[in-house]
Amino acid sequence: MTARTTTTIEPSLAGRTVVITRPAGTGSPLARQVRRRGGAALLLPGLSLHGVERSDETIAAMRAALDDDLLVFTSPAAVRFAVQLLPLQTRAAVLAVGQGTARALRRHGVAEPLLPTDRQDSEGLLDHPRLARLQGRHVALIGAPGGRGVLREQLAARGARLREVHVYRRGVPRWQARQLAAVMHLPLDARVLLSSAEALANLRQGLPAAAFTRLRGAVAVASSERLATAAREAGFARIEIAASAWSPDMLAAAAR
């Protein structure tokens, strides 16, 4: 059975284990939120993130992007690694794929990033009026290679003069023995937060078979219908769908 959840309060997670699959090094703030609500957090990253080499070529690409008409940041990591190349000093309209990316941009001096009003994902951002007519506009897409390619394809289809700047790359993380042991003891009512199909694929392919079998015996909390489909295909039988990948929405679904 699949259900969609949304809320504006902080529901309790008392006594519940929540598995956080965000990229290595980025899950601690969410873990603190879980603990604040009474839950137990298990960090089990599905991705590792690595900045690109700081070179004349990458700095020149980032500098050119800052002179474009629109800058689109695909994730908080895109912001974090971009500012390691250059400060985000630009007259361009700056767009963020979701709330987390917008917060990262504000921390680095972008006062009013534009972001989706409803869906906090690529499809939601593509509904923004600033991306409706792009014929001849210079648009820079800041992120990592790979991924679904929805933004790349749609921006080009709308006539944008598209520049892609890869400021980081994604990889498969390394899990510690204590993390694997914790997975093997997950209670059946544990919640596994899923907001990346690539992270889920890494967990499915990289974890020992027994560990992944135990993981999929828990309840998946998917950030979208697309992630719910991926979770079903990976073997999760119980799935909750959050209103978005935004942390409060994911934790609200985890509390069900």
C-alpha positions as CSV (number, residue, x, y, z in Angstrom):
1,M,0.0,0.0,0.0
2,T,1.3,3.5,-0.9
3,A,0.3,6.7,0.8
4,R,1.2,10.4,0.2
5,T,2.0,12.5,3.3
6,T,2.3,16.2,3.9
7,T,2.2,18.2,7.2
8,T,3.2,21.5,8.7
9,I,4.0,20.2,12.2
10,E,6.8,18.2,13.7
11,P,5.4,14.7,14.4
12,S,7.2,12.5,16.9
13,L,9.6,9.8,15.8
14,A,9.9,8.4,19.3
15,G,11.3,4.9,19.3
16,R,11.7,4.8,15.6
17,T,14.9,4.1,13.7
18,V,15.4,6.2,10.6
19,V,18.0,5.2,7.9
20,I,19.4,8.3,6.2
21,T,20.8,7.6,2.7
22,R,21.9,11.1,1.8
23,P,25.5,11.4,0.4
24,A,28.4,10.8,2.7
25,G,29.2,13.8,4.9
26,T,25.8,15.5,4.3
27,G,23.4,13.5,6.5
28,S,24.3,14.8,10.0
29,P,21.8,17.8,10.1
30,L,19.0,15.4,9.2
31,A,20.2,12.9,11.8
32,R,20.0,15.7,14.4
33,Q,16.4,16.4,13.4
34,V,15.6,12.7,13.8
35,R,17.1,12.7,17.3
36,R,15.3,15.9,18.3
37,R,12.0,14.2,17.4
38,G,12.9,11.2,19.6
39,G,14.1,8.8,16.9
40,A,17.3,6.9,16.3
41,A,19.3,7.9,13.2
42,L,21.4,5.5,11.1
43,L,23.7,7.1,8.6
44,L,23.9,4.8,5.5
45,P,25.0,7.0,2.6
46,G,24.1,5.9,-0.9
47,L,26.5,8.2,-2.6
48,S,29.9,9.8,-2.1
49,L,30.6,13.3,-3.5
50,H,34.0,14.5,-4.8
51,G,34.8,18.0,-6.0
52,V,36.4,18.4,-9.4
53,E,40.1,19.4,-9.7
54,R,40.6,23.1,-9.3
55,S,42.3,24.0,-12.6
56,D,42.4,26.9,-15.0
57,E,39.9,25.1,-17.1
58,T,37.3,24.5,-14.4
59,I,37.7,28.1,-13.0
60,A,37.3,29.5,-16.5
61,A,34.1,27.4,-17.0
62,M,32.7,28.7,-13.7
63,R,33.6,32.3,-14.5
64,A,31.9,32.1,-17.8
65,A,28.8,30.6,-16.2
66,L,28.6,33.5,-13.7
67,D,28.3,35.8,-16.8
68,D,25.3,33.9,-18.3
69,D,21.7,35.0,-18.0
70,L,20.5,32.3,-15.7
71,L,22.3,29.9,-13.4
72,V,20.6,26.7,-12.4
73,F,22.0,24.8,-9.4
74,T,20.9,21.1,-9.2
75,S,21.7,20.4,-5.5
76,P,23.2,21.8,-2.3
77,A,26.4,19.9,-3.3
78,A,26.5,21.9,-6.5
79,V,26.5,25.1,-4.5
80,R,29.1,23.8,-2.0
81,F,31.6,22.7,-4.7
82,A,31.0,25.7,-7.0
83,V,32.0,28.2,-4.3
84,Q,35.3,26.3,-3.9
85,L,36.1,27.4,-7.4
86,L,34.7,31.0,-7.3
87,P,32.5,33.2,-5.2
88,L,28.9,33.4,-6.5
89,Q,29.1,37.0,-7.6
90,T,26.7,37.3,-10.6
91,R,24.0,39.4,-12.1
92,A,22.2,36.3,-13.4
93,A,18.9,35.0,-12.2
94,V,19.9,32.1,-9.9
95,L,17.5,29.1,-9.7
96,A,17.6,26.3,-7.2
97,V,16.0,22.8,-7.6
98,G,14.6,22.8,-4.1
99,Q,14.6,24.3,-0.6
100,G,17.9,22.7,0.5
101,T,19.7,24.1,-2.6
102,A,18.1,27.6,-2.0
103,R,19.3,27.6,1.6
104,A,22.8,26.7,0.5
105,L,22.7,29.6,-2.1
106,R,21.6,32.1,0.6
107,R,24.5,31.0,2.9
108,H,26.9,31.9,0.0
109,G,25.5,35.3,-0.7
110,V,22.7,34.8,-3.2
111,A,20.0,36.7,-1.5
112,E,16.9,35.7,-3.5
113,P,17.3,32.4,-5.3
114,L,14.3,31.3,-7.4
115,L,12.9,27.9,-6.6
116,P,9.8,25.7,-7.3
117,T,6.6,26.6,-5.5
118,D,5.1,23.1,-5.4
119,R,7.2,20.1,-6.4
120,Q,10.8,20.3,-5.0
121,D,12.5,18.6,-7.9
122,S,13.6,19.1,-11.5
123,E,10.0,18.9,-12.9
124,G,8.9,21.5,-10.3
125,L,11.7,23.9,-11.2
126,L,10.8,23.5,-14.9
127,D,7.4,25.0,-14.1
128,H,9.0,28.2,-12.9
129,P,8.0,31.2,-15.2
130,R,11.7,32.2,-15.6
131,L,12.3,28.9,-17.5
132,A,9.3,29.1,-19.8
133,R,10.9,31.0,-22.7
134,L,14.5,30.5,-23.1
135,Q,15.1,31.0,-26.8
136,G,18.6,32.5,-27.2
137,R,19.1,32.9,-23.4
138,H,22.5,31.8,-22.0
139,V,21.7,29.3,-19.2
140,A,24.4,27.5,-17.1
141,L,23.5,24.2,-15.4
142,I,25.7,23.7,-12.4
143,G,26.0,20.2,-11.0
144,A,27.6,16.8,-11.7
145,P,27.7,14.5,-14.7
146,G,25.1,11.8,-15.1
147,G,21.8,11.8,-13.4
148,R,18.4,11.7,-15.1
149,G,19.1,14.6,-17.5
150,V,15.6,16.1,-17.2
151,L,16.9,19.6,-16.7
152,R,19.5,19.3,-19.4
153,E,17.0,18.0,-22.0
154,Q,14.2,20.4,-21.3
155,L,16.4,23.5,-21.1
156,A,17.9,22.7,-24.5
157,A,14.5,21.9,-25.9
158,R,13.2,25.3,-24.8
159,G,15.9,27.0,-26.9
160,A,18.5,27.8,-24.2
161,R,22.1,28.2,-25.1
162,L,23.1,25.7,-22.5
163,R,26.4,25.5,-20.7
164,E,27.0,22.6,-18.3
165,V,29.5,23.1,-15.5
166,H,30.4,20.0,-13.6
167,V,31.7,21.1,-10.2
168,Y,31.6,17.6,-8.6
169,R,31.1,14.0,-9.3
170,R,29.1,11.2,-7.6
171,G,30.6,7.8,-6.6
172,V,29.8,4.7,-4.6
173,P,30.5,5.2,-0.8
174,R,32.4,2.8,1.4
175,W,30.4,1.5,4.4
176,Q,32.0,0.6,7.7
177,A,31.5,-2.7,9.5
178,R,29.5,-1.0,12.3
179,Q,27.0,0.4,9.7
180,L,26.5,-3.0,8.1
181,A,26.0,-4.5,11.5
182,A,23.4,-1.9,12.4
183,V,21.5,-2.7,9.1
184,M,21.4,-6.3,10.1
185,H,19.6,-5.4,13.3
186,L,17.1,-3.0,11.8
187,P,13.6,-3.3,13.3
188,L,10.8,-4.0,10.9
189,D,9.2,-0.6,11.6
190,A,12.4,1.3,10.6
191,R,12.1,3.9,7.9
192,V,14.6,4.2,5.0
193,L,14.6,7.7,3.5
194,L,15.1,7.6,-0.3
195,S,15.5,10.7,-2.4
196,S,17.9,9.5,-5.1
197,A,17.5,6.6,-7.5
198,E,21.2,6.5,-8.0
199,A,21.8,6.2,-4.2
200,L,19.2,3.4,-4.0
201,A,20.9,1.6,-6.9
202,N,24.3,1.8,-5.1
203,L,22.8,0.4,-1.9
204,R,21.2,-2.4,-3.8
205,Q,24.3,-3.3,-5.8
206,G,27.0,-2.6,-3.2
207,L,25.6,-3.8,0.2
208,P,26.0,-7.5,1.1
209,A,23.0,-9.4,-0.1
210,A,21.8,-10.2,3.5
211,A,22.2,-6.5,4.5
212,F,20.1,-5.3,1.6
213,T,17.5,-7.9,2.2
214,R,17.2,-6.6,5.8
215,L,17.1,-3.0,4.6
216,R,14.2,-3.6,2.1
217,G,12.3,-5.3,4.9
218,A,11.9,-1.9,6.5
219,V,9.5,0.8,5.2
220,A,10.8,3.0,2.4
221,V,10.0,6.7,2.6
222,A,10.2,7.9,-1.0
223,S,10.5,11.6,-2.0
224,S,8.3,11.1,-5.1
225,E,6.3,8.7,-7.1
226,R,9.3,8.1,-9.2
227,L,11.4,7.0,-6.2
228,A,8.5,4.9,-5.0
229,T,8.6,3.0,-8.2
230,A,12.3,2.5,-7.9
231,A,11.8,1.3,-4.3
232,R,9.2,-1.3,-5.4
233,E,11.5,-2.5,-8.1
234,A,14.3,-2.9,-5.5
235,G,12.0,-5.1,-3.4
236,F,10.5,-2.8,-0.8
237,A,7.0,-4.0,0.0
238,R,6.0,-1.1,2.2
239,I,6.3,2.5,1.0
240,E,5.3,5.9,2.2
241,I,5.5,8.8,-0.3
242,A,6.5,12.2,1.1
243,A,5.3,15.5,-0.3
244,S,8.8,16.3,-1.4
245,A,12.5,15.6,-0.7
246,W,12.5,18.5,1.8
247,S,13.6,17.2,5.2
248,P,10.4,18.2,7.1
249,D,8.3,16.4,4.5
250,M,10.5,13.3,4.6
251,L,10.3,13.1,8.4
252,A,6.6,13.7,8.4
253,A,6.2,10.6,6.2
254,A,8.7,8.7,8.4
255,A,6.5,9.4,11.4
256,R,3.5,7.5,10.0
